[in-house]
Amino acid sequence: MTRRRARRLLLGALAYTAALLVALVFLYPYWWMLVGAFRRTRDVLSNPLRLVPEQIDFGVFGEIARIGGVDLWVYGVNSLLITSASTAVSVAITALGAYALVRRPTLPGFKLLRAGFLVTIMYPYMLLLIPVYVVMFKLGLLGTYAGIILFLALGPIQFFLFEQFFRAIPPAVIEAALIDGASEVTILTRIVMPMAAPVVATVTLITFLLNWSQWFPILVISRASDTYTLPVALLSMNTELGSNFQGIMALAVLTTLPPAILFVIAQKRVMAGMAQGAVKG
């Protein structure tokens, strides 16, 4: 074995060891939460660092089947409905807006609109809730699914991901389609969007994950618990169940499991889409 090969093997082993340590650091909290969902509260308090449950206890899931007078499955359906709808609206609006800005950058107000999107990225979104609350009140959308979906559909980050990809498309592709007599709608639907499939998948997943975890806007806009989602139910559970540590961990697992599974399945496509969306034209 040459010295160069030995050095390469050593560096590879060190890299894998470092990656394993980083993975353990990120996975440990979730594993601890998962174990806590099956451990009784008194066992957790007596030995909080234990990583294997003394016994698997499923009884806690019956205790959390109804929170705040609403069945747990209602919160789950609300999460899926609100997240899916707001994601679809956000992807559609930001894709169309970004394409219009790239194709017609000289239209009046477009530069101001782009600057507005940039400001909203730097501006804490929680501070936007006051004017949004007033607008929702004027429109009669407080406490409705439509109001929650419209607020969560705001997507400045998604807009810039689409914009960067559309700018990277060679102008010759669009010009050739125009010469062949294709309309803007045809170009968008049959040429641009199929090319942007990885970015669309990335934006969709990012938006879904972000919207799934939102709780404060939903808590503000909702007027009753029948429009709450799982993260809001988790917040309410801290008050209702008090020191029921096991119940809180069980609901936390149910809340975080769907997006975690989705991300693991789609992570390769997300990385590819992020790389394409970051390309400058």
C-alpha atoms as a printed R data frame, in Angstrom:
    type eleno elety resid chain resno       x      y       z
1   ATOM     1    CA   MET     A     1   0.000  0.000   0.000
2   ATOM     2    CA   THR     A     2   1.490  3.324  -1.046
3   ATOM     3    CA   ARG     A     3   1.650  6.306   1.236
4   ATOM     4    CA   ARG     A     4  -0.768  8.229  -0.986
5   ATOM     5    CA   ARG     A     5  -3.377  5.469  -0.838
6   ATOM     6    CA   ALA     A     6  -3.002  5.142   2.924
7   ATOM     7    CA   ARG     A     7  -3.491  8.872   3.301
8   ATOM     8    CA   ARG     A     8  -6.583  8.733   1.079
9   ATOM     9    CA   LEU     A     9  -8.079  5.923   3.164
10  ATOM    10    CA   LEU     A    10  -7.355  7.811   6.377
11  ATOM    11    CA   LEU     A    11  -8.987 10.986   5.089
12  ATOM    12    CA   GLY     A    12 -11.994  8.970   3.909
13  ATOM    13    CA   ALA     A    13 -12.344  7.325   7.314
14  ATOM    14    CA   LEU     A    14 -12.130 10.699   9.044
15  ATOM    15    CA   ALA     A    15 -14.741 12.157   6.691
16  ATOM    16    CA   TYR     A    16 -17.157  9.285   7.314
17  ATOM    17    CA   THR     A    17 -16.590  9.548  11.065
18  ATOM    18    CA   ALA     A    18 -17.285 13.276  11.025
19  ATOM    19    CA   ALA     A    19 -20.424 12.739   8.926
20  ATOM    20    CA   LEU     A    20 -21.609 10.055  11.348
21  ATOM    21    CA   LEU     A    21 -21.082 12.341  14.333
22  ATOM    22    CA   VAL     A    22 -22.996 15.162  12.645
23  ATOM    23    CA   ALA     A    23 -25.832 12.760  11.792
24  ATOM    24    CA   LEU     A    24 -25.991 11.574  15.400
25  ATOM    25    CA   VAL     A    25 -26.162 15.153  16.650
26  ATOM    26    CA   PHE     A    26 -29.154 15.879  14.405
27  ATOM    27    CA   LEU     A    27 -30.907 12.538  14.915
28  ATOM    28    CA   TYR     A    28 -30.488 12.329  18.687
29  ATOM    29    CA   PRO     A    29 -33.266 14.832  19.580
30  ATOM    30    CA   TYR     A    30 -35.783 13.076  17.347
31  ATOM    31    CA   TRP     A    31 -34.851  9.647  18.688
32  ATOM    32    CA   TRP     A    32 -35.125 10.965  22.258
33  ATOM    33    CA   MET     A    33 -38.571 12.350  21.428
34  ATOM    34    CA   LEU     A    34 -39.617  9.047  19.844
35  ATOM    35    CA   VAL     A    35 -38.483  7.073  22.888
36  ATOM    36    CA   GLY     A    36 -40.211  9.563  25.193
37  ATOM    37    CA   ALA     A    37 -43.516  8.905  23.426
38  ATOM    38    CA   PHE     A    38 -43.429  5.295  24.650
39  ATOM    39    CA   ARG     A    39 -42.097  5.944  28.156
40  ATOM    40    CA   ARG     A    40 -44.286  6.840  31.090
41  ATOM    41    CA   THR     A    41 -43.825 10.341  32.444
42  ATOM    42    CA   ARG     A    42 -42.476  9.161  35.799
43  ATOM    43    CA   ASP     A    43 -39.881  7.006  34.027
44  ATOM    44    CA   VAL     A    44 -38.732  9.954  31.932
45  ATOM    45    CA   LEU     A    45 -38.401 12.183  34.983
46  ATOM    46    CA   SER     A    46 -36.422  9.542  36.869
47  ATOM    47    CA   ASN     A    47 -34.054  8.793  33.965
48  ATOM    48    CA   PRO     A    48 -34.395 11.403  31.199
49  ATOM    49    CA   LEU     A    49 -31.296 10.324  29.228
50  ATOM    50    CA   ARG     A    50 -32.393  6.736  28.643
51  ATOM    51    CA   LEU     A    51 -32.445  5.962  24.908
52  ATOM    52    CA   VAL     A    52 -34.444  2.720  25.074
53  ATOM    53    CA   PRO     A    53 -37.939  2.554  26.622
54  ATOM    54    CA   GLU     A    54 -38.418  0.291  29.647
55  ATOM    55    CA   GLN     A    55 -41.608 -0.958  28.017
56  ATOM    56    CA   ILE     A    56 -43.581  0.115  24.975
57  ATOM    57    CA   ASP     A    57 -46.763  1.846  26.127
58  ATOM    58    CA   PHE     A    58 -49.365  2.676  23.448
59  ATOM    59    CA   GLY     A    59 -51.972  3.834  25.957
60  ATOM    60    CA   VAL     A    60 -50.893  7.441  25.595
61  ATOM    61    CA   PHE     A    61 -52.291  7.615  22.061
62  ATOM    62    CA   GLY     A    62 -55.742  7.029  23.512
63  ATOM    63    CA   GLU     A    63 -55.197  9.910  25.938
64  ATOM    64    CA   ILE     A    64 -54.410 12.355  23.132
65  ATOM    65    CA   ALA     A    65 -57.212 11.166  20.832
66  ATOM    66    CA   ARG     A    66 -59.208 14.254  21.799
67  ATOM    67    CA   ILE     A    67 -57.648 17.635  22.579
68  ATOM    68    CA   GLY     A    68 -59.518 20.829  23.350
69  ATOM    69    CA   GLY     A    69 -62.858 19.188  22.603
70  ATOM    70    CA   VAL     A    70 -61.780 18.237  19.065
71  ATOM    71    CA   ASP     A    71 -60.789 14.781  17.819
72  ATOM    72    CA   LEU     A    72 -57.120 14.415  16.941
73  ATOM    73    CA   TRP     A    73 -57.908 13.237  13.406
74  ATOM    74    CA   VAL     A    74 -59.588 16.606  12.735
75  ATOM    75    CA   TYR     A    75 -56.298 18.385  13.439
76  ATOM    76    CA   GLY     A    76 -54.543 15.952  11.115
77  ATOM    77    CA   VAL     A    77 -57.026 16.531   8.297
78  ATOM    78    CA   ASN     A    78 -56.750 20.300   8.810
79  ATOM    79    CA   SER     A    79 -52.962 20.093   8.597
80  ATOM    80    CA   LEU     A    80 -53.094 18.116   5.372
81  ATOM    81    CA   LEU     A    81 -55.808 20.290   3.811
82  ATOM    82    CA   ILE     A    82 -54.350 23.668   4.752
83  ATOM    83    CA   THR     A    83 -50.762 22.706   3.944
84  ATOM    84    CA   SER     A    84 -51.599 21.112   0.590
85  ATOM    85    CA   ALA     A    85 -53.880 23.944  -0.537
86  ATOM    86    CA   SER     A    86 -51.519 26.736   0.538
87  ATOM    87    CA   THR     A    87 -48.603 24.935  -1.122
88  ATOM    88    CA   ALA     A    88 -50.480 24.570  -4.411
89  ATOM    89    CA   VAL     A    89 -51.552 28.229  -4.394
90  ATOM    90    CA   SER     A    90 -48.064 29.423  -3.460
91  ATOM    91    CA   VAL     A    91 -46.304 27.393  -6.166
92  ATOM    92    CA   ALA     A    92 -48.768 28.500  -8.848
93  ATOM    93    CA   ILE     A    93 -48.649 32.199  -7.960
94  ATOM    94    CA   THR     A    94 -44.887 32.457  -7.469
95  ATOM    95    CA   ALA     A    95 -44.124 30.493 -10.649
96  ATOM    96    CA   LEU     A    96 -46.408 32.689 -12.750
97  ATOM    97    CA   GLY     A    97 -45.122 35.871 -11.110
98  ATOM    98    CA   ALA     A    98 -41.470 34.933 -11.549
99  ATOM    99    CA   TYR     A    99 -41.989 33.961 -15.195
100 ATOM   100    CA   ALA     A   100 -43.816 37.216 -15.916
101 ATOM   101    CA   LEU     A   101 -41.035 39.225 -14.278
102 ATOM   102    CA   VAL     A   102 -38.343 37.467 -16.302
103 ATOM   103    CA   ARG     A   103 -40.222 37.756 -19.607
104 ATOM   104    CA   ARG     A   104 -41.395 41.351 -19.123
105 ATOM   105    CA   PRO     A   105 -38.906 43.025 -16.760
106 ATOM   106    CA   THR     A   106 -39.677 46.518 -18.077
107 ATOM   107    CA   LEU     A   107 -43.377 46.507 -17.217
108 ATOM   108    CA   PRO     A   108 -44.313 49.319 -14.790
109 ATOM   109    CA   GLY     A   109 -44.169 48.303 -11.152
110 ATOM   110    CA   PHE     A   110 -42.300 45.019 -11.642
111 ATOM   111    CA   LYS     A   111 -39.066 46.295 -10.115
112 ATOM   112    CA   LEU     A   112 -40.998 47.630  -7.138
113 ATOM   113    CA   LEU     A   113 -42.781 44.291  -6.806
114 ATOM   114    CA   ARG     A   114 -39.488 42.418  -6.799
115 ATOM   115    CA   ALA     A   115 -38.092 44.778  -4.178
116 ATOM   116    CA   GLY     A   116 -41.201 44.150  -2.100
117 ATOM   117    CA   PHE     A   117 -40.579 40.407  -2.206
118 ATOM   118    CA   LEU     A   118 -36.991 41.008  -1.119
119 ATOM   119    CA   VAL     A   119 -38.116 43.150   1.817
120 ATOM   120    CA   THR     A   120 -40.544 40.486   3.022
121 ATOM   121    CA   ILE     A   121 -37.664 37.993   3.211
122 ATOM   122    CA   MET     A   122 -35.717 40.270   5.550
123 ATOM   123    CA   TYR     A   123 -38.809 41.371   7.496
124 ATOM   124    CA   PRO     A   124 -39.927 39.045  10.343
125 ATOM   125    CA   TYR     A   125 -43.165 37.519   9.112
126 ATOM   126    CA   MET     A   126 -44.729 37.696  12.580
127 ATOM   127    CA   LEU     A   127 -44.710 41.486  12.298
128 ATOM   128    CA   LEU     A   128 -46.851 41.131   9.176
129 ATOM   129    CA   LEU     A   129 -49.631 39.502  11.167
130 ATOM   130    CA   ILE     A   130 -51.077 42.804  12.387
131 ATOM   131    CA   PRO     A   131 -51.798 44.254   8.913
132 ATOM   132    CA   VAL     A   132 -52.769 40.781   7.676
133 ATOM   133    CA   TYR     A   133 -55.205 40.442  10.571
134 ATOM   134    CA   VAL     A   134 -56.794 43.775   9.656
135 ATOM   135    CA   VAL     A   135 -57.089 42.769   5.994
136 ATOM   136    CA   MET     A   136 -58.576 39.390   6.905
137 ATOM   137    CA   PHE     A   137 -61.064 41.105   9.190
138 ATOM   138    CA   LYS     A   138 -62.124 43.529   6.449
139 ATOM   139    CA   LEU     A   139 -62.558 40.667   3.982
140 ATOM   140    CA   GLY     A   140 -64.424 38.508   6.471
141 ATOM   141    CA   LEU     A   141 -61.824 35.734   6.267
142 ATOM   142    CA   LEU     A   142 -60.945 35.460   9.950
143 ATOM   143    CA   GLY     A   143 -61.539 31.981  11.279
144 ATOM   144    CA   THR     A   144 -61.849 30.489   7.786
145 ATOM   145    CA   TYR     A   145 -59.738 28.010   5.890
146 ATOM   146    CA   ALA     A   146 -59.440 30.487   3.012
147 ATOM   147    CA   GLY     A   147 -57.873 33.133   5.244
148 ATOM   148    CA   ILE     A   148 -55.293 30.720   6.637
149 ATOM   149    CA   ILE     A   149 -54.459 29.332   3.198
150 ATOM   150    CA   LEU     A   150 -54.025 32.787   1.652
151 ATOM   151    CA   PHE     A   151 -51.627 33.901   4.375
152 ATOM   152    CA   LEU     A   152 -49.525 30.740   4.195
153 ATOM   153    CA   ALA     A   153 -49.408 31.042   0.391
154 ATOM   154    CA   LEU     A   154 -47.153 34.103   0.673
155 ATOM   155    CA   GLY     A   155 -43.829 32.883  -0.703
156 ATOM   156    CA   PRO     A   156 -40.965 35.331  -1.380
157 ATOM   157    CA   ILE     A   157 -38.329 32.593  -1.144
158 ATOM   158    CA   GLN     A   158 -40.241 30.465  -3.633
159 ATOM   159    CA   PHE     A   159 -40.486 33.455  -5.967
160 ATOM   160    CA   PHE     A   160 -36.723 33.949  -6.068
161 ATOM   161    CA   LEU     A   161 -36.021 30.252  -6.628
162 ATOM   162    CA   PHE     A   162 -38.290 30.272  -9.666
163 ATOM   163    CA   GLU     A   163 -36.888 33.571 -10.900
164 ATOM   164    CA   GLN     A   164 -33.279 32.379 -10.809
165 ATOM   165    CA   PHE     A   165 -34.146 29.246 -12.770
166 ATOM   166    CA   PHE     A   166 -36.198 31.093 -15.392
167 ATOM   167    CA   ARG     A   167 -33.349 33.557 -15.925
168 ATOM   168    CA   ALA     A   168 -31.007 30.624 -16.609
169 ATOM   169    CA   ILE     A   169 -33.128 29.340 -19.514
170 ATOM   170    CA   PRO     A   170 -31.350 30.224 -22.800
171 ATOM   171    CA   PRO     A   171 -33.277 32.967 -24.655
172 ATOM   172    CA   ALA     A   172 -32.822 30.971 -27.864
173 ATOM   173    CA   VAL     A   173 -35.222 28.340 -26.537
174 ATOM   174    CA   ILE     A   174 -38.002 30.892 -26.079
175 ATOM   175    CA   GLU     A   175 -37.233 32.651 -29.363
176 ATOM   176    CA   ALA     A   176 -37.368 29.385 -31.309
177 ATOM   177    CA   ALA     A   177 -40.769 28.605 -29.830
178 ATOM   178    CA   LEU     A   178 -42.058 32.085 -30.702
179 ATOM   179    CA   ILE     A   179 -40.835 31.714 -34.290
180 ATOM   180    CA   ASP     A   180 -42.738 28.429 -34.519
181 ATOM   181    CA   GLY     A   181 -45.897 30.302 -33.539
182 ATOM   182    CA   ALA     A   182 -46.193 29.194 -29.913
183 ATOM   183    CA   SER     A   183 -48.050 31.503 -27.546
184 ATOM   184    CA   GLU     A   184 -46.748 32.561 -24.140
185 ATOM   185    CA   VAL     A   185 -49.141 30.126 -22.473
186 ATOM   186    CA   THR     A   186 -47.891 27.275 -24.655
187 ATOM   187    CA   ILE     A   187 -44.269 28.180 -23.977
188 ATOM   188    CA   LEU     A   188 -44.904 28.273 -20.244
189 ATOM   189    CA   THR     A   189 -46.912 25.062 -19.989
190 ATOM   190    CA   ARG     A   190 -45.141 22.888 -22.577
191 ATOM   191    CA   ILE     A   191 -41.552 24.116 -22.515
192 ATOM   192    CA   VAL     A   192 -40.642 26.130 -19.430
193 ATOM   193    CA   MET     A   193 -42.506 24.246 -16.701
194 ATOM   194    CA   PRO     A   194 -41.377 20.766 -17.853
195 ATOM   195    CA   MET     A   195 -37.802 22.080 -17.808
196 ATOM   196    CA   ALA     A   196 -38.427 23.468 -14.329
197 ATOM   197    CA   ALA     A   197 -39.732 20.161 -12.933
198 ATOM   198    CA   PRO     A   198 -36.846 19.735 -10.426
199 ATOM   199    CA   VAL     A   199 -37.291 23.306  -9.187
200 ATOM   200    CA   VAL     A   200 -41.058 22.858  -8.953
201 ATOM   201    CA   ALA     A   201 -40.529 19.734  -6.858
202 ATOM   202    CA   THR     A   202 -38.065 21.570  -4.632
203 ATOM   203    CA   VAL     A   203 -40.286 24.601  -4.131
204 ATOM   204    CA   THR     A   204 -43.281 22.367  -3.477
205 ATOM   205    CA   LEU     A   205 -41.473 20.385  -0.804
206 ATOM   206    CA   ILE     A   206 -39.936 23.442   0.863
207 ATOM   207    CA   THR     A   207 -43.302 25.193   0.942
208 ATOM   208    CA   PHE     A   208 -45.047 22.088   2.271
209 ATOM   209    CA   LEU     A   209 -42.516 21.676   5.080
210 ATOM   210    CA   LEU     A   210 -42.640 25.358   6.020
211 ATOM   211    CA   ASN     A   211 -46.430 25.549   6.019
212 ATOM   212    CA   TRP     A   212 -46.867 22.267   7.878
213 ATOM   213    CA   SER     A   213 -44.846 23.585  10.822
214 ATOM   214    CA   GLN     A   214 -46.602 26.967  11.055
215 ATOM   215    CA   TRP     A   215 -48.626 27.555  14.207
216 ATOM   216    CA   PHE     A   216 -48.596 31.247  15.123
217 ATOM   217    CA   PRO     A   217 -50.398 32.594  12.010
218 ATOM   218    CA   ILE     A   218 -53.013 29.860  12.309
219 ATOM   219    CA   LEU     A   219 -53.497 30.620  15.986
220 ATOM   220    CA   VAL     A   220 -54.012 34.316  15.197
221 ATOM   221    CA   ILE     A   221 -56.284 33.944  12.166
222 ATOM   222    CA   SER     A   222 -58.362 31.062  13.546
223 ATOM   223    CA   ARG     A   223 -61.265 31.840  15.831
224 ATOM   224    CA   ALA     A   224 -62.109 28.297  16.883
225 ATOM   225    CA   SER     A   225 -60.243 25.061  17.444
226 ATOM   226    CA   ASP     A   226 -62.005 23.360  14.533
227 ATOM   227    CA   THR     A   227 -59.545 25.057  12.130
228 ATOM   228    CA   TYR     A   228 -56.446 24.285  14.204
229 ATOM   229    CA   THR     A   229 -53.648 22.123  12.817
230 ATOM   230    CA   LEU     A   230 -51.404 19.598  14.559
231 ATOM   231    CA   PRO     A   231 -48.713 22.143  15.587
232 ATOM   232    CA   VAL     A   232 -51.408 24.329  17.176
233 ATOM   233    CA   ALA     A   233 -52.871 21.258  18.872
234 ATOM   234    CA   LEU     A   234 -49.411 20.509  20.253
235 ATOM   235    CA   LEU     A   235 -49.259 24.005  21.707
236 ATOM   236    CA   SER     A   236 -52.731 23.612  23.238
237 ATOM   237    CA   MET     A   237 -51.763 20.240  24.655
238 ATOM   238    CA   ASN     A   238 -49.036 21.802  26.785
239 ATOM   239    CA   THR     A   239 -51.777 23.658  28.645
240 ATOM   240    CA   GLU     A   240 -54.405 20.933  28.678
241 ATOM   241    CA   LEU     A   241 -52.247 17.968  29.697
242 ATOM   242    CA   GLY     A   242 -49.858 19.925  31.877
243 ATOM   243    CA   SER     A   243 -47.037 17.641  32.983
244 ATOM   244    CA   ASN     A   244 -48.049 14.699  30.773
245 ATOM   245    CA   PHE     A   245 -44.640 14.479  29.160
246 ATOM   246    CA   GLN     A   246 -45.429 11.236  27.372
247 ATOM   247    CA   GLY     A   247 -48.538 12.681  25.737
248 ATOM   248    CA   ILE     A   248 -46.660 15.744  24.534
249 ATOM   249    CA   MET     A   249 -43.902 13.612  23.012
250 ATOM   250    CA   ALA     A   250 -46.438 11.296  21.356
251 ATOM   251    CA   LEU     A   251 -48.210 14.203  19.672
252 ATOM   252    CA   ALA     A   252 -44.854 15.718  18.694
253 ATOM   253    CA   VAL     A   253 -43.971 12.457  16.935
254 ATOM   254    CA   LEU     A   254 -47.297 12.407  15.088
255 ATOM   255    CA   THR     A   255 -46.790 16.047  14.073
256 ATOM   256    CA   THR     A   256 -43.241 15.720  12.762
257 ATOM   257    CA   LEU     A   257 -43.400 12.233  11.250
258 ATOM   258    CA   PRO     A   258 -45.195 13.080   7.935
259 ATOM   259    CA   PRO     A   259 -42.826 15.896   6.864
260 ATOM   260    CA   ALA     A   260 -39.801 13.859   7.982
261 ATOM   261    CA   ILE     A   261 -40.846 10.899   5.821
262 ATOM   262    CA   LEU     A   262 -41.605 13.209   2.894
263 ATOM   263    CA   PHE     A   263 -38.205 14.876   3.101
264 ATOM   264    CA   VAL     A   264 -36.320 11.565   3.276
265 ATOM   265    CA   ILE     A   265 -38.149 10.335   0.175
266 ATOM   266    CA   ALA     A   266 -37.643 13.517  -1.865
267 ATOM   267    CA   GLN     A   267 -34.271 14.783  -0.614
268 ATOM   268    CA   LYS     A   268 -32.332 13.928  -3.804
269 ATOM   269    CA   ARG     A   269 -34.781 15.825  -5.990
270 ATOM   270    CA   VAL     A   270 -34.683 18.739  -3.555
271 ATOM   271    CA   MET     A   271 -30.901 18.997  -3.730
272 ATOM   272    CA   ALA     A   272 -31.010 18.884  -7.536
273 ATOM   273    CA   GLY     A   273 -33.698 21.548  -7.645
274 ATOM   274    CA   MET     A   274 -31.844 23.809  -5.217
275 ATOM   275    CA   ALA     A   275 -28.736 23.583  -7.398
276 ATOM   276    CA   GLN     A   276 -30.696 24.503 -10.521
277 ATOM   277    CA   GLY     A   277 -32.608 27.273  -8.789
278 ATOM   278    CA   ALA     A   278 -29.374 28.822  -7.568
279 ATOM   279    CA   VAL     A   279 -27.899 29.154 -11.067
280 ATOM   280    CA   LYS     A   280 -27.553 32.740 -12.202
281 ATOM   281    CA   GLY     A   281 -28.605 33.638 -15.693
